[in-house]
Each structure stands twice: as structure tokens, then as C-alpha cells.
Amino acid sequence: PSKQKVLVVPTALAPFEITEADVPKPEAGNVLIHEESVGLNPADWKIQEFDPFKSEYPFILGFEAAGTVVQLGEGVSSLAVGDKV
């Protein structure tokens, strides 16, 4: 697919929103993962509520995830398409 659902903070200190974003192509040294499970941790709501990093918006949250590698970026040799991560 070319689109994915993402949880974002659209502007500083705004409530969470679910929206669509383009599925990125993995850059060198990165992999693209089909995420099958995504979790929020305490840092996520603190970012939303307090904006400690003065982030650029919209800011995508949900950094704890598990899934399957679907595409490799250039130079990736420690993982393979189909690996569970």
C-alpha cells in the first residue's frame, strides 16, 4: 500500500489524531516494517502533553512496534525480508 494510518500530534499540545500518511521508502541503513502491533509508552503522552523537544509538527507517535520486514534499504545485511522484528 502507498498509505498508512498514523497517530499524530498535529500541532504543539494538541490532542492525538489518527490520520493517513505516505508509506516511506527505506533509506540506506534502514528497513521498512509492516507493523502488526504498535504501543504507546509514557514518553508518547508526555511528548503530546508537554512538547519537551519542541518538535516539528505533525509529529508521529508510537515508537514501540513489532512486525515483519518488508523492504531493505541499501547496505542492510543483518536482516532479511520476512524477518520478524
N, CA, C and O of each residue as an XYZ file, in Angstrom:
340
protein
N       0.823     -1.203      0.000
C       0.000      0.000      0.000
C       0.862      1.261      0.000
O       2.009      1.233      0.447
N       0.330      2.324     -0.483
C       1.072      3.576     -0.522
C       0.730      4.490      0.654
O       1.429      5.475      0.893
N      -0.338      4.174      1.389
C      -0.766      4.981      2.543
C      -0.840      4.106      3.787
O      -1.019      2.891      3.701
N      -0.697      4.748      4.950
C      -0.799      4.058      6.231
C      -1.516      4.962      7.225
O      -1.529      6.183      7.064
N      -2.105      4.367      8.244
C      -2.701      5.153      9.327
C      -1.620      5.428     10.349
O      -0.813      4.557     10.673
N      -1.615      6.666     10.859
C      -0.622      7.068     11.848
C      -1.294      7.846     12.965
O      -2.298      8.526     12.751
N      -0.726      7.737     14.165
C      -1.167      8.525     15.306
C      -0.267      9.746     15.369
O       0.953      9.615     15.465
N      -0.855     10.924     15.316
C      -0.056     12.139     15.299
C      -0.516     13.123     16.358
O      -1.654     13.086     16.827
N       0.396     13.995     16.714
C       0.065     15.232     17.406
C       0.158     16.273     16.299
O       1.259     16.577     15.839
N      -0.976     16.829     15.858
C      -0.952     17.696     14.671
C      -0.244     19.031     14.877
O       0.403     19.535     13.960
N      -0.361     19.604     16.066
C       0.305     20.859     16.410
C       0.710     20.768     17.878
O       0.255     19.876     18.593
N       1.539     21.664     18.317
C       2.016     21.636     19.701
C       0.852     21.567     20.688
O      -0.087     22.360     20.620
N       0.932     20.612     21.597
C      -0.002     20.426     22.709
C      -1.424     20.067     22.279
O      -2.339     20.117     23.101
N      -1.630     19.708     21.019
C      -2.955     19.324     20.530
C      -3.265     17.881     20.906
O      -2.343     17.108     21.168
N      -4.537     17.500     20.940
C      -4.902     16.106     21.190
C      -4.403     15.197     20.068
O      -4.187     15.635     18.938
N      -4.227     13.919     20.411
C      -3.854     12.929     19.409
C      -4.897     12.870     18.302
O      -6.082     13.097     18.551
N      -4.466     12.568     17.083
C      -5.360     12.326     15.949
C      -4.852     11.127     15.173
O      -3.647     10.877     15.123
N      -5.768     10.387     14.568
C      -5.390      9.324     13.635
C      -5.625      9.876     12.240
O      -6.708     10.371     11.928
N      -4.590      9.785     11.399
C      -4.678     10.308     10.048
C      -3.933      9.370      9.104
O      -3.438      8.327      9.533
N      -3.850      9.725      7.835
C      -3.115      8.926      6.862
C      -1.836      9.635      6.471
O      -1.770     10.864      6.449
N      -0.825      8.845      6.165
C       0.454      9.373      5.692
C       0.999      8.418      4.637
O       0.608      7.252      4.576
N       1.900      8.925      3.815
C       2.541      8.078      2.821
C       3.410      7.037      3.509
O       4.011      7.313      4.547
N       3.479      5.840      2.934
C       4.410      4.815      3.410
C       5.780      5.191      2.846
O       5.938      5.295      1.630
N       6.768      5.394      3.715
C       8.079      5.817      3.217
C       8.859      4.662      2.597
O       8.603      3.495      2.891
N       9.799      5.001      1.748
C      10.759      4.019      1.235
C      11.947      4.043      2.201
O      12.368      5.115      2.634
N      12.489      2.870      2.539
C      13.599      2.871      3.496
C      14.862      3.487      2.892
O      15.251      3.156      1.772
N      15.483      4.369      3.632
C      16.746      4.975      3.228
C      17.877      4.004      3.532
O      17.658      2.968      4.161
N      19.070      4.331      3.093
C      20.247      3.495      3.340
C      20.382      3.212      4.834
O      20.296      4.118      5.663
N      20.595      1.946      5.159
C      20.775      1.547      6.550
C      19.498      1.318      7.326
O      19.554      0.952      8.500
N      18.334      1.523      6.699
C      17.046      1.360      7.361
C      16.238      0.244      6.712
O      16.566     -0.222      5.620
N      15.186     -0.175      7.393
C      14.264     -1.171      6.855
C      12.840     -0.650      6.966
O      12.540      0.199      7.805
N      11.977     -1.164      6.118
C      10.550     -0.865      6.206
C       9.884     -2.074      6.845
O      10.080     -3.210      6.413
N       9.098     -1.814      7.873
C       8.448     -2.878      8.639
C       6.940     -2.732      8.512
O       6.391     -1.645      8.692
N       6.275     -3.843      8.197
C       4.811     -3.872      8.277
C       4.499     -4.095      9.750
O       4.666     -5.198     10.271
N       4.049     -3.043     10.410
C       3.820     -3.118     11.847
C       2.507     -3.830     12.125
O       1.450     -3.447     11.624
N       2.601     -4.872     12.931
C       1.431     -5.661     13.281
C       0.913     -5.318     14.668
O      -0.227     -5.632     15.012
N       1.756     -4.673     15.460
C       1.366     -4.241     16.797
C       2.167     -2.993     17.146
O       3.390     -2.977     17.007
N       1.478     -1.950     17.598
C       2.138     -0.701     17.976
C       1.624     -0.297     19.344
O       0.424     -0.357     19.611
N       2.534      0.112     20.203
C       2.139      0.525     21.538
C       2.589      1.933     21.846
O       3.542      2.444     21.258
N       1.893      2.546     22.771
C       2.299      3.843     23.282
C       2.930      3.646     24.645
O       2.485      2.805     25.425
N       3.952      4.410     24.930
C       4.565      4.335     26.245
C       4.435      5.697     26.921
O       3.950      6.639     26.293
N       4.848      5.831     28.162
C       4.676      7.104     28.858
C       5.332      8.291     28.152
O       4.859      9.420     28.274
N       6.402      8.048     27.426
C       7.045      9.159     26.713
C       6.123      9.753     25.663
O       6.153     10.960     25.424
N       5.301      8.918     25.029
C       4.418      9.411     23.971
C       3.416     10.436     24.495
O       3.265     11.503     23.898
N       2.736     10.139     25.587
C       1.760     11.129     26.083
C       2.455     12.345     26.663
O       1.898     13.442     26.647
N       3.685     12.164     27.184
C       4.415     13.323     27.696
C       4.825     14.249     26.549
O       4.798     15.471     26.695
N       5.205     13.665     25.408
C       5.521     14.477     24.230
C       4.274     15.253     23.809
O       4.352     16.446     23.515
N       3.135     14.579     23.781
C       1.881     15.228     23.373
C       1.491     16.330     24.362
O       1.090     17.418     23.950
N       1.605     16.056     25.639
C       1.091     16.995     26.635
C       2.048     18.146     26.965
O       1.603     19.246     27.293
N       3.356     17.895     26.878
C       4.318     18.913     27.329
C       5.229     19.463     26.235
O       5.889     20.479     26.453
N       5.286     18.822     25.063
C       6.135     19.264     23.943
C       7.577     19.521     24.398
O       8.103     20.610     24.170
N       8.230     18.527     25.042
C       9.555     18.773     25.610
C      10.648     18.998     24.570
O      11.670     19.610     24.880
N      10.457     18.522     23.355
C      11.502     18.629     22.344
C      11.257     19.761     21.361
O      12.070     19.999     20.468
N      10.127     20.467     21.524
C       9.745     21.499     20.561
C       9.787     20.902     19.152
O      10.457     21.410     18.253
N       9.059     19.825     19.003
C       9.067     19.009     17.801
C       8.513     19.737     16.585
O       7.822     20.749     16.704
N       8.832     19.197     15.410
C       8.208     19.664     14.178
C       6.886     18.917     14.033
O       6.802     17.727     14.338
N       5.876     19.604     13.575
C       4.535     19.029     13.510
C       4.047     18.948     12.083
O       4.419     19.769     11.245
N       3.198     17.942     11.798
C       2.667     16.932     12.717
C       3.763     15.963     13.143
O       4.690     15.678     12.385
N       3.639     15.459     14.378
C       4.619     14.567     14.980
C       3.985     13.188     15.122
O       2.959     13.038     15.786
N       4.596     12.178     14.498
C       4.053     10.816     14.536
C       4.567     10.121     15.789
O       5.762     10.150     16.082
N       3.643      9.489     16.532
C       3.994      8.780     17.759
C       3.763      7.280     17.609
O       3.176      6.821     16.630
N       4.235      6.529     18.595
C       4.088      5.074     18.601
C       5.399      4.425     18.214
O       5.511      3.848     17.133
N       6.391      4.512     19.081
C       7.729      4.032     18.755
C       7.971      2.581     19.174
O       9.009      2.007     18.845
N       7.044      2.001     19.878
C       7.185      0.600     20.278
C       6.334     -0.225     19.335
O       5.108     -0.115     19.334
N       6.993     -1.061     18.523
C       6.254     -1.790     17.497
C       6.867     -3.157     17.254
O       8.033     -3.405     17.562
N       6.056     -4.031     16.698
C       6.505     -5.353     16.274
C       5.885     -5.642     14.917
O       4.739     -5.274     14.659
N       6.635     -6.295     14.063
C       6.097     -6.605     12.744
C       7.070     -7.404     11.910
O       7.937     -8.104     12.434
N       6.911     -7.290     10.589
C       7.677     -8.070      9.634
C       8.402     -7.147      8.673
O       7.813     -6.200      8.152
N       9.683     -7.418      8.433
C      10.464     -6.637      7.483
C       9.907     -6.880      6.082
O       9.781     -8.027      5.653
N       9.572     -5.794      5.364
C       9.027     -5.929      4.010
C       9.933     -5.336      2.939
O       9.775     -5.639      1.756
N      10.891     -4.483      3.347
C      11.796     -3.900      2.368
C      13.070     -3.468      3.066
O      13.037     -2.976      4.194
N      14.208     -3.656      2.382
C      15.503     -3.287      2.942
C      16.050     -2.054      2.255
O      15.933     -1.910      1.038
N      16.642     -1.171      3.025
C      17.373     -0.048      2.458
C      18.761     -0.504      2.056
O      19.216     -1.571      2.469
N      19.416      0.286      1.269
C      20.758     -0.031      0.793
C      21.704     -0.270      1.965
O      21.722      0.492      2.932
N      22.488     -1.337      1.861
C      23.500     -1.628      2.861
C      23.037     -2.456      4.043
O      23.855     -2.800      4.896
N      21.762     -2.788      4.128
C      21.278     -3.592      5.254
C      21.592     -5.062      4.977
O      21.156     -5.623      3.972
N      22.350     -5.672      5.878
C      22.702     -7.082      5.693
C      22.379     -7.927      6.916
O      22.475     -9.153      6.855
N      21.998     -7.302      8.021
C      21.732     -8.048      9.255
C      20.287     -8.537      9.351
O      19.955     -9.315     10.246
N      19.426     -8.087      8.434
C      18.028     -8.513      8.407
C      17.671     -8.905      6.984
O      18.364     -8.556      6.028
N      16.557     -9.651      6.866
C      16.076    -10.060      5.551
C      14.569     -9.818      5.480
O      13.882     -9.795      6.501
N      14.074     -9.639      4.270
C      12.620     -9.522      4.075
C      11.978    -10.773      4.668
O      12.429    -11.889      4.410
N      10.939    -10.587      5.453
C      10.240    -11.693      6.098
C      10.647    -11.893      7.553
O       9.955    -12.590      8.295
N      11.758    -11.293      7.970
C      12.170    -11.400      9.373
C      11.145    -10.730     10.276
O      10.612     -9.669      9.950
N      10.878    -11.358     11.408
C      10.013    -10.788     12.439
C      10.874     -9.940     13.353
O      11.907    -10.394     13.847
N      10.449     -8.713     13.576
C      11.219     -7.807     14.447
C      10.291     -7.120     15.431
O      10.743     -6.320     16.250
